[in-house]
Amino acid sequence: MGQVRQSRMAGIPAEAVASRERSARWTQVLRHLAAALTPGPRLVVVDGCGEADRFADVLTQVLAATGQDCVRANGPAGYGDGGIAAEHVPAVVVATGRQLGTSRPPDAVLIWLRSGSTSGSVGHGAEHLAQIVVDLRDPDWPVVRAVDESLADRSSWYLTETQAFFAVRAATWDRKFGHDMPAYAAAVGEIDIPSGGVAIDVGCGTGRALPALRSAVGPTGTVLGVDVTVEMLENALSLGRAEHGHLVLADARYLPLATSTVDAVFAAGLIGHVAEVEPVLRELARVTAPRGRLALFHPSGRAALAARHGRALRADEPQAEAPLRAVLARTGWDLDRYDDAVGRFFARAARVR
């Protein structure tokens, strides 16, 4: 698939192609935001990194271009005190946290810009308070990572943005993380997959778990690597991982598998990247046979991963033990092992009969 895409661009300078793709990516992100910020009097606060002012400027222009009555706040004027909003109702008012400081009202829409180094004024680690999260760790390739369901249906943005997040990282994924394969093999060894069984790796990426899954089920078993991003599967293919299992392009929420046909599900990093955990776990339960196993894995523990991403660890996160146990129970699983060590995260559950 990559070769087809390349041939269509033959003769076009690489810089022009890159520039066009970056422009299209920014356009898509801003369209998602404009659709979420429906017309009406509201305050939109942009915060989270040093790009907040520039992002707020561009967002104001985009909203105005869609016909919305939109005002860009200038200076440190307060909200609802005879300043910004009182003059412009029913406008959408776009401000930054730096401008408003502590005067941000609770009904404001917070857009959090995630970056490698966060220096916003709302406060470090305030991402979980935001209704919209945009990843700007690569400012040339922005990605919407969360939109509150009160603003937009997930079906309008989730798939395109997930694919965009991983597509740009696919080519270098194994160079950055290939050293984790022994940890993947060790985790697979703890699932108790029956020889000759059916094992699937959901969110397989470049297929790092596929060799271990093949060893577990043996030559008579079946291994599937499922991912929603074409570029990840292309790299899995180029790395020879298709020798160990079939590669399938599919969404974890809608697996192209019959009910109760899978013996073991392996999912590395999946829960941290889905917009809604419950529908995904429910779909994994649907395809799994009674007493089949589910393993949720990451080669870093939650604390180490949070520190790497510059955020505080919270007890209400989906992979914290209590919330995870509860959502697994609601979706047809029984958590029988939970290990959140420094060097890895591993949770194992059995499909309830």
For each residue, the residues with C-beta under 8 A, 3 or more apart:
1: 4 5 230 234
2: 5 6 231 234
3: 6 7
4: 1 7 8
5: 1 2 8 9
6: 2 3 9 10
7: 3 4 10
8: 4 5
9: 5 6 12 17
10: 6 7
11:
12: 9 16 17
13: 16 17
14: 17 18
15: 18 19
16: 12 13 19 20
17: 9 12 13 14 20 21
18: 14 15 21 22
19: 15 16 22 23
20: 16 17 23 24
21: 17 18 24 25
22: 18 19 25 26 140 141
23: 19 20 26 27
24: 20 21 27 28
25: 21 22 28 29 140 141 142 143 164
26: 22 23 29 30 142
27: 23 24 30 31
28: 24 25 31 32 160 164
29: 25 26 32 33 134 142 143 144 161
30: 26 27 33 34 58 59 62
31: 27 28 34 35 62
32: 28 29 35 36 144 147 152 156 157 161
33: 29 30 36 37 59 62 111 132 134 144
34: 30 31 37 62 63 66 68
35: 31 32 38 152 156
36: 32 33 132 147 151 152 157
37: 33 34 42 44 63 68 92 109 151
38: 35 151
39: 67 68 69 90 92
40: 90 92
41: 85 89 90 91 92
42: 37 92 93 107 108 109
43: 79 84 85 93 95 104 105 107 108 109
44: 37 59 92 93 94 95 108 109 111
45: 95 96 97 100 104 108 109 110 111 122
46: 52 55 56 59 94 95 96 97 111 113
47: 52 96 97 98 110 111 112 113 120 121 122 126
48: 52 97 111 112 113 114 115 118 120 122 126 127 130
49: 52 113 114 115 117 118 119 120 136
50: 115 119
51: 54 55 113 115 136 139
52: 46 47 48 49 55 56 96 97 98 113 120
53: 56 57 96 98
54: 51 57 58
55: 46 51 52 58 59 111 113 134 136
56: 46 52 53 59 60 72 94 95 96
57: 53 54 60 61 72
58: 30 54 55 61 62
59: 30 33 44 46 55 56 62 63 94 111
60: 56 57 63 64 70 71 72 94
61: 57 58 64 65
62: 30 31 33 34 58 59 65 66
63: 34 37 59 60 66 68 70 92 94
64: 60 61 67 68 70
65: 61 62
66: 34 62 63
67: 39 64
68: 34 37 39 63 64 91 92
69: 39 88 90 91 92
70: 60 63 64 91 92 93 94
71: 60 84 88 91 92 93 94
72: 56 57 60 93 94 95
73: 77 84 93 94 95 96 99 100
74: 77
75: 99
76: 99 100 101
77: 73 74 81 83 84 99
78: 81 83 84 100 103
79: 43 83 84 85 93 95 100 103 104 105 108
80: 83 85 86 105
81: 77 78 86 103
82: 86
83: 77 78 79 80 86 87
84: 43 71 73 77 78 79 87 88 93 95
85: 41 43 79 80 88 89 91 93
86: 80 81 82 83 89
87: 83 84
88: 69 71 84 85 91 93
89: 41 85 86
90: 39 40 41 69
91: 41 68 69 70 71 85 88
92: 37 39 40 41 42 44 63 68 69 70 71
93: 42 43 44 70 71 72 73 79 84 85 88
94: 44 46 56 59 60 63 70 71 72 73
95: 43 44 45 46 56 72 73 79 84 99 100
96: 45 46 47 52 53 56 73 99 100 121
97: 45 46 47 48 52 100 101 104 120 121 122
98: 47 52 53 101 120 121
99: 73 75 76 77 95 96
100: 45 73 76 78 79 95 96 97 103 104 121
101: 76 97 98 104 121
102:
103: 78 79 81 100
104: 43 45 79 97 100 101 108 110 122
105: 43 79 80 108
106:
107: 42 43
108: 42 43 44 45 79 104 105
109: 37 42 43 44 45 131 132 151
110: 45 47 104 122 126 129 130 131 132
111: 33 44 45 46 47 48 55 59 130 131 132 133 134
112: 47 48 120 122 126 127 129 130 132 133 134
113: 46 47 48 49 51 52 55 120 134 136
114: 48 49 118 127 133 134 135 136 137 145
115: 48 49 50 51 118 136 137 139
116: 137 310
117: 49 310
118: 48 49 114 115 124 310
119: 49 50
120: 47 48 49 52 97 98 112 113 123 124 126
121: 47 96 97 98 100 101
122: 45 47 48 97 104 110 112 126 129
123: 120 126
124: 118 120 310 312
125: 128 311 312
126: 47 48 110 112 120 122 123 129 130
127: 48 112 114 130 133 311
128: 125 314
129: 110 112 122 126
130: 48 110 111 112 126 127 133 146
131: 109 110 111 147 148 150 151
132: 33 36 109 110 111 112 144 146 147 148 151
133: 111 112 114 127 130 144 145 146 147
134: 29 33 55 111 112 113 114 142 143 144 145
135: 114 138 142 143 144 145 165
136: 49 51 55 113 114 115 139 142
137: 114 115 116
138: 135 141 142 168
139: 51 115 136 142
140: 22 25
141: 22 25 138 164 168
142: 25 26 29 134 135 136 138 139
143: 25 29 134 135 161 164 165
144: 29 32 33 132 133 134 135 147 157 161
145: 114 133 134 135 161 165
146: 130 132 133 275
147: 32 36 131 132 133 144 151 152 154 157
148: 131 132 151 152
149: 152 153 154
150: 131
151: 36 37 38 109 131 132 147 148
152: 32 35 36 147 148 149 156 157
153: 149 156
154: 147 149 157 158 275 276
155: 158 159
156: 32 35 152 153
157: 32 36 144 147 152 154 160 161
158: 154 155 161 162 275
159: 155 162 163 228 251
160: 28 157 163 164
161: 29 32 143 144 145 157 158 164 165
162: 158 159 165 166 228 229 273
163: 159 160 166 167 228 229 230
164: 25 28 141 143 160 161 167 168
165: 135 143 145 161 162 168 169 273
166: 162 163 169 170 205 227 228 229 231 232
167: 163 164 170 229 230 231 232
168: 138 141 164 165
169: 165 166 172 173
170: 166 167 173 205 206 229 231 232 234 235
171: 231 235
172: 169 175 176
173: 169 170 176 177 205 206 232 235
174: 177 178 206 208 235 239
175: 172 178
176: 172 173
177: 173 174 180 208 299
178: 174 175 181 208
179:
180: 177 183 184 208 299
181: 178 184 185 208 211 212
182: 185 186
183: 180 186 187 299 343 344
184: 180 181 187 188 208 209 212 268 297 299
185: 181 182 188 189 209 211 212 215
186: 182 183 189 190
187: 183 184 190 191 209 266 268 295 297 344 346
188: 184 185 191 193 209 212 213 215 216 266 295
189: 185 186 212 216
190: 186 187 295 337 346 348
191: 187 188 216 264 266 293 295 348
192: 293
193: 188 197 199 213 216 217 221 263 264 293
194: 197 217 263
195: 216 217 218 220 221
196: 217 218 220 221
197: 193 194 217 221 222 263 264
198: 217 221 222 224 261 262 263 264
199: 193 213 216 217 221 222 223 224 262 263 264 265 266
200: 223 224 225 226 255 257 262 264 265 266 287
201: 204 207 209 210 213 223 224 225 226 245 266 267 268
202: 226 252 255 265 266 267 270 284
203: 226 227 228 252 267 268 269 270 273
204: 201 207 208 209 210 225 226 227 232 233 236 247 268
205: 166 170 173 208 227 232 236 268 269
206: 170 173 174 232 235 236 239 241
207: 201 204 210 225 236 239 241 242 244 245 247
208: 174 177 178 180 181 184 204 205 241 268
209: 184 185 187 188 201 204 212 213 225 266 268
210: 201 204 207 213 214 223 225 236 241 244 245
211: 181 185 214 215 241 244
212: 181 184 185 188 189 209 215 216
213: 188 193 199 201 209 210 216 217 223 244 245 264 266
214: 210 211 217 218 221 223 244 245
215: 185 188 211 212 218
216: 188 189 191 193 195 199 212 213 221 264
217: 193 194 195 196 197 198 199 213 214 220 221 222 223 263
218: 195 196 214 215 221
219:
220: 195 196 217
221: 193 195 196 197 198 199 214 216 217 218
222: 197 198 199 217 245 246
223: 199 200 201 210 213 214 217 244 245 246
224: 198 199 200 201 245 246 247 248 257
225: 200 201 204 207 209 210 233 236 241 245 246 247 248
226: 200 201 202 203 204 248 249 250 252 255
227: 166 203 204 205 232 233 236 247 248 249 250
228: 159 162 163 166 203 249 250 251 252
229: 162 163 166 167 170 232 233
230: 1 163 167 233 234 249
231: 2 166 167 170 171 234 235
232: 166 167 170 173 204 205 206 227 229 235 236
233: 204 225 227 229 230 236 237 247 249
234: 1 2 170 230 231 237 238
235: 170 171 173 174 206 231 232 238 239
236: 204 205 206 207 210 225 227 232 233 239 241 242 247
237: 233 234 240 241 242 247
238: 234 235
239: 174 206 207 235 236
240: 237 243
241: 206 207 208 210 211 225 236 237 244 245 247
242: 207 236 237 245 246 247
243: 240
244: 207 210 211 213 214 223 241
245: 201 207 210 213 214 222 223 224 225 241 242
246: 222 223 224 225 242
247: 204 207 224 225 227 233 236 237 241 242
248: 224 225 226 227 256
249: 226 227 228 230 233
250: 226 227 228 254 255 256
251: 159 228 254 255
252: 202 203 226 228 255 267 270 274 280 283 284
253: 274 279 280 283
254: 250 251 283
255: 200 202 226 250 251 252 283 284 286 287
256: 248 250
257: 200 224 261 262 287
258: 261 287
259: 286 287
260: 286 287 288 289 290
261: 198 257 258 287 289
262: 198 199 200 257 265 287 288 289 292
263: 193 194 197 198 199 217 288 289 292 293
264: 191 193 197 198 199 200 213 216 288 292 293 294 295
265: 199 200 202 262 284 287 288 292 293 294 295
266: 187 188 191 199 200 201 202 209 213 295 297
267: 201 202 203 252 270 271 284 294 295 296 297
268: 184 187 201 203 204 205 208 209 297 298 299
269: 203 205 272 273 297 298
270: 202 203 252 267 273 274 280 296
271: 267 274 277 280 296 318 319 324
272: 269 298 305 318 319
273: 162 165 203 269 270
274: 252 253 270 271 277 280
275: 146 154 158
276: 154 279 280
277: 271 274 280 281 318 327
278: 281 282 327 330 331
279: 253 276 282 283
280: 252 253 270 271 274 276 277 283 284
281: 277 278 284 285 294 327 328 331 332 333
282: 278 279 285 286 331 332
283: 252 253 254 255 279 280 286 287
284: 202 252 255 265 267 280 281 287 288 294 331
285: 281 282 288 294 331 332 333 351
286: 255 259 260 282 283
287: 200 255 257 258 259 260 261 262 265 283 284
288: 260 262 263 264 265 284 285 292 293 294 351
289: 260 261 262 263 292 351
290: 260 351 352 353
291: 350 351 353
292: 262 263 264 265 288 289 350 351
293: 191 192 193 263 264 265 288 348 349 350 351
294: 264 265 267 281 284 285 288 333 348 349 350 351
295: 187 188 190 191 264 265 266 267 346 347 348
296: 267 270 271 319 324 345 346 347 348 349
297: 184 187 266 267 268 269 344 345 346 347
298: 268 269 272 301 302 305 344 345
299: 177 180 183 184 268 343 344
300: 304 305 308 343 344 345
301: 298 304 305 340 341 342 343 344 345
302: 298 305 306 313 317 319 320 340 345
303: 306 307 313 340 342
304: 300 301 307 308 342 343
305: 272 298 300 301 302 308 309 345
306: 302 303 309 311 312 313
307: 303 304 310
308: 300 304 305
309: 305 306
310: 116 117 118 124 307
311: 125 127 306
312: 124 125 306
313: 302 303 306 317
314: 128 317 320
315: 320 322
316: 320 323
317: 302 313 314 320 323
318: 271 272 277 323 324 327
319: 271 272 296 302 323 324 340 345 347
320: 302 314 315 316 317 323 324
321: 324 325 338 340
322: 315 325 326
323: 316 317 318 319 320 326 327
324: 271 296 318 319 320 321 327 328 335 338 347
325: 321 322 328 329 335 338
326: 322 323 329 330
327: 277 278 281 318 323 324 330 331
328: 281 324 325 331 333 334 335 349
329: 325 326 333 334 335
330: 278 326 327
331: 278 281 282 284 285 327 328
332: 281 282 285 351 352
333: 281 285 294 328 329 349 350 351 352
334: 328 329 349 350 352
335: 324 325 328 329 338 347 348 349
336: 348 349 350
337: 190 346 347 348
338: 321 324 325 335 346 347
339: 344 345 346 347
340: 301 302 303 319 321 345
341: 301 344 345
342: 301 303 304
343: 183 299 300 301 304
344: 183 187 297 298 299 300 301 339 341
345: 296 297 298 300 301 302 305 319 339 340 341
346: 187 190 295 296 297 337 338 339
347: 295 296 297 319 324 335 337 338 339
348: 190 191 293 294 295 296 335 336 337
349: 293 294 296 328 333 334 335 336
350: 291 292 293 294 333 334 336
351: 285 288 289 290 291 292 293 294 332 333
352: 290 332 333 334
353: 290 291
